Amino acid sequence: MKKEYIAEALSGISDRHIAEAAPKKRRFWPIAGAVAAGLALALTVGFWFGGHADNAMDFVSSNNTNGGVQMETPESPLLDELVPVFNPQTVCSDKLLATAQYPALLPFPTDQSDYDAWAKDHSRWSDARNRLHTAPVGYADNLKAFWQASITQCLTGQGNENGVCSPISLYMALSMLAQVTGGNSQQELLALLGAENGQQLGEQTKLIFENHYENDGVHTSIFANSLWLDDAYEFNTDAVRFLAENCYASIYQGALETPEMNIALKDWLNAQTGGLLQDSIQDLDAMDERTALAIASTINYRCKWTAEFYEKFNTQGIFHSPEGPQEVTYLNGDAGYAPYYWGEGFSGTYKALDDGSRMWLILPDEGLTPSDLLTSGKAIDMILDDENYANTKQALINLTVPKFDICADLDLTDRLESMGITQVTDPAAADFSGIESYEQYLYLSTAKQSARVSIDEQGVTGVAFTLLVAPGAGAPPQEIVDLIFDRPFLFVVESGDGLPLFAGIVCNP
């Protein structure tokens, strides 16, 4: 295939940059490989047996210096020491088919020494942000069942351990997986994600991506997606282009089993998560000689509280962990009017964040656990539909919550099957006709996610990656409520659109 043809075929990727590699003959192996993942959802797809493909996908070289996501090391409460961050532009650039060029956002104006100039800059910033965040009200209402199922499946069964996940990172990875599958494999994914077809799913994924994008120097909410293709296989160019356009996916192709490509994947994951998931990523050897393709999706989120905690009000106290009492640092908020919620087995509130997001803090009644709340589903139902929830009132709330930094690695394979995804993990039934040019017997061998969330006096930091290698308390008796989170509790970080970015259980702060 000639350079000119591929350049023309991929010209629809207006912001993307194309690279070239020589075609290779496909190799044959009997089984699919496995994968590990960090703060994201990672899907690794291998192949079963048989199949054929004459040539890999050709691509055209480029000396690109403008594409990709260039992120600075975050000033994060997760890190005592800042770590180097890789520039995604330089990650295995000779294997780059397409790189997502993110929307340009004006920096948030912080210098208020000249009020008139600040007001003008703030107006320009606001106009640019509003032009990007154009999703209509209710554009993701069809996903409530998915959020409920994913939070419940990912956080139950952890015993007395901390648990944390990113439902929205899982959505991004599964959305990409749906685009590369076909038949019953795709229909199961579409049903789980509340979409009628791949086109509708792609359009919604793009809206979610753009409507949550914040990168103005003050607010950070960045998704990153990538597709890794083995150069011994032949893939559908239209599917690759669709993922680049609708999922802002960077596309890499090469010999996935080589150390070079595995290092490139680790570098990419570290770059997108700001180095905050190094422990989950450093021993990751996701791709081997049996890997046909891999899908990786990450989220990097940082935001300040609207009303920060003051360090001088911090106290030392006992947190009643399932493993015994432990001394922790508590953040204490001045009594202020805030929404108080109660239901069967729980009570709680939320704390607002500067970008319009909020963190829900849900305390189980005495004798109950966060897992009990997840099993009943009522607390999550309340969070996902709080505007229609009856048991709420404004109250003066004295909030006491421990500082925490929790991380968890999840194997998602069984959890996906519990959510109805069975075809794509079955070697005899999986259908990857959405991307494979020939019948190559691909199937999803491993799905993992790693996530990390921290809170401190200033705000919230959260990162995650997904890799696919394929009520209770009654109404408050008075207007002043003491909410003291001194035993295991549930939290959800919810975007301004009401979509769950992170969810977790804190057993050991």
Secondary structure by P-SEA (a helix, b strand, c coil): ccaaaaaaaacccccbbbbbbbbbbbbbbccccccccccbbbbbbbbcbbbbbcccbbbbbbbcccccccccccccccccbbbbbbcccccccccccbbbbcccccccccccccaaaaaaaaaaaaaaaaaaacccccccccaaaaaaaaaaaaccccccbbbbbbaaaaaaaaaaaaaaccaaaaaaaaaaaccccaaaaaaaaaaaaaaaccccccbbbbbbbbbbbbccccccaaaaaaaaacccbbbbbcccccaaaaaaaaaaaaaaacccccccccccccccccccbbbbbbbbbbbbbcbbbbcccbbbbbbbccccbbbbbbbbbcccbbbbbbcccccbbbbbccccbbbbbbbccccccaaaaaaaaaaaaaaacccccccccccccbbbbcccccccccccaaaaaaacccccccccccccccccccccccccccccccbbbbbcccbbbbbbbbbbcccccccccccbbbbbccccbbbbbcccccccccccccccc
